[in-house]
Amino acid sequence: MIGLEGTNQSVILRNMKFYGETEASECPGQPNLCKNGYSAGCFDRSAVMPSSYAGHSKPALVTSKPSWPHYKIKADASFGGTTTYENLEFINFKSGYTTCGMKQRLFALNHYNADYYPPVRLVNSKLTNVAQDALAYLMSPLPEWANIDDCGQFPCTSPNNVLIQFQKTQYSGSITPTRVEPNFQIISGLDENSGTFKHCTRVDEWNGYQCMNEELAIVIFESLDEDKLTRLVTPITITNEELNSRNVLNTFMDHLWDGFYTSMKRLSRFPALIQAGGGRVWDINYRGTPPLR
């Protein structure tokens, strides 16, 4: 997680291998506990969480047991950021569940990121014995975010606006995804938005879509008015008449504190998953009076 504001920041991850479940037991000497999900080794796992960029971060190296997850985010997401993963290999992510009934995926989202995931680009990835349903699971916005202390009347919408781009992908082994395309995209979102994009197919096991569409993009915009933390203009609806698409956005989560209480301040910054392309027009409709700048 990068702890800076602005657009000139990036994450590059290179030359790494990630392993799914192997013959090594997650519950050595305790097979009954493992089957019932009571072992410390029994939990949903993912190789990668898409990188997050926020106003501050924790030290890169953990020197002692933290009192909260290291990936917990307690600041507004940054405006920009580029994420590139090069020459990664994913090995033995098989179909179904692990021995103790847990999910294993290449990609899963961070339950603490309610604001924004910049697009992820994977180049020269190698998938060895990776099943179709193990490629991703993209959670929906969490219902518990819909409260006055966090996101207001409806959950924050970052999980509905995720774009993962695979380029020059290679496949090997006896297990492969249904489609072995070198270039494709995985996106999240509701049917009324993501389901309208061209050459995108719903994959229920991912809670998302697989696409063959180079026009997919994330656009981000924000209010620059002085009251950008205190005046709500959401929900914002982004629509396209040609595609008949509709994307509903919320303001960022409240990450500030005033003593024992949240600050009631939420940043008016809005990332949106769209299908771009020359000549395509998108309408942005504010619930409240639009910002002056």
FENWOGI-V710951 format. One record per helix or strand of 2 or more residues. SS is the DSSP state (@ for helix, = for strand). FROM is the first residue (numbers start at 1). LEN is the number of residues. If there is no record, write none. Layout:
ss | from | len
SS | FROM | LEN
SS | FROM | LEN
This chain:
ss | from | len
= | 2 | 2
= | 10 | 10
@ | 31 | 5
= | 45 | 4
= | 53 | 2
= | 82 | 12
= | 104 | 5
= | 120 | 4
= | 126 | 5
@ | 132 | 3
= | 136 | 2
@ | 143 | 3
@ | 158 | 3
= | 163 | 5
= | 170 | 3
= | 184 | 4
@ | 194 | 3
= | 200 | 4
@ | 204 | 3
= | 208 | 4
= | 216 | 7
= | 236 | 5
= | 245 | 5
= | 257 | 2
= | 261 | 2
= | 269 | 7
= | 283 | 4
